[in-house]
Amino acid sequence: MGKYKELTQDNFEATVKEGISMVDFWAPWCGPCRMLAPVIDELAGDFEGKANICKVNTDEEQDLAVKFGVRSIPTVIFLKDGEVVDQMIGAASKQAFSDKINSLL
């Protein structure tokens, strides 16, 4: 089973620069973020080798949250070859995320 990638300022650009990436901006104290965690894990397995499924802890990586204009969490951004192409704010179903990733692949 695939595992999502934990992104930091150091590895963000290198990870998302090619292909499709889904990045979940979250924090440990955020209830909806914790509800989303198992969905992110499943998506990492479903899209292993096809898309990068990633998470950014906004408590630890505030600069990344600011860079992408994240004002509320969870915020999930979708990137294609390093460019933001879409975003979803708040928790959503696994199907909604899958559909979005598939539409970009």
Summary of the structure (lengths in Angstrom):
residues: 105
radius of gyration: 12.2
end to end distance: 20.0
largest distance: 32.3
contacts: 312
relative contact order: 0.25
helix: 36%
strand: 27%
